[in-house]
Amino acid sequence: MYRSRAASIARQAVKAGITIKSKFLVTPGSEQIRATIARDGQAEAFENAGASVLANACGPCIGQVGVGFGPWI
């Protein structure tokens, strides 16, 4: 398992029983990055912390990330 600071923080938060109080979205920059974070266990760490790992798409880039997530995004 490879480590990243963000995934390590997510794992530590879960271990400490800390829950998120806002939407936590992970938007991979490419399909290769999405596959890499899935392979290395980072996507699972984010999901366990309450994140939604989005598909690699143009939605976040063009302001469409809020679709389906409610008015607060």
N, C-alpha and C positions, 0 to 999 in steps of 0.2 A: 504494500500500500504506500503510495506516494503521499506526501503531505503538502498542504498549502496553508498559509496563515488563516485564510478565511474558513477553510474546512476544519482546521484545528480548533478555531474559536467556536465553531458550531458544535463540534464534538464535546468540548469542555462545557458549553452551556447546557447541552442535554444531560451530561453527566452530573452537573450541579443542580439540575431540576429547574433551570431558568427557561421560561417560555417567552416567545416573541410577542410583542404587543402591536405589531404593525404588519403589513404585507411584506413578505420577503421573497423577492423574485430573483432568480438566477437566469441570466440571458446569455447563453454561450455565443461567442462571436462567429462560430463556424460549426459545421457538422463535425469536423475533426476535433474541435475542442469539446463539444458535447460528448462524443464517443470517448475521449480521453478522460473526462471527469467521471463518466459512468464506469469506465474500466478501472480507474484508480480508487473508486470508492468515495470520491468527493461528492458526487451527486447524491448518493445515499446519505452522507453526513448532513448535507443541506436539507434534504427532505425530512430526515429525522428531527431536525431542528424546527421544522414547520415551513420550510421554503417550498415554493413551486419552481421547479426547473422547467423553463419554457423551451420549446423547440427553437432551433436556429431559424429565425425568420426576420423579416423586415419590420414587423409590428412595433417593437420598441423604438426603432430608429425613426419611424414616421409618426410617433405619438399614439399608436393604437394599442399600447400595452394595457390600458384600462378596460378594454372590451372584455366583459365577462367577469371582471374582478370587483365591480362596484364603483360608485362615484368618487371614492376617496383617492383613486390613483389618477 
